[in-house]
Amino acid sequence: MKSTQRVSDLKALSPDQLNDELINLKKEQFNLRFQGATGQLENVARVREVRRDIARVRTLQRAKTLQAAES
């Protein structure tokens, strides 16, 4: 998924849904690291994608928190 599509999809989520997405991404990141350590990782680029997706979710969470604080 392209990053612009991913961001627009994430912006539509509520804070609770963003938190669930972050948890899922963290689990995936752990599994990918485990696969890499055991030599079973096939798509090494996925590690980078997941790391960036985590950063996107955290950025949106922070933006929503600041927006709620302003209101």
Secondary structure, 3 states (H helix, E strand, C coil): CCHHHHHHHHHCCCHHHHHHHHHHHHHHHHHHHHHHHHCCCCCCHHHHHHHHHHHHHHHHHHHHHHHHHHC
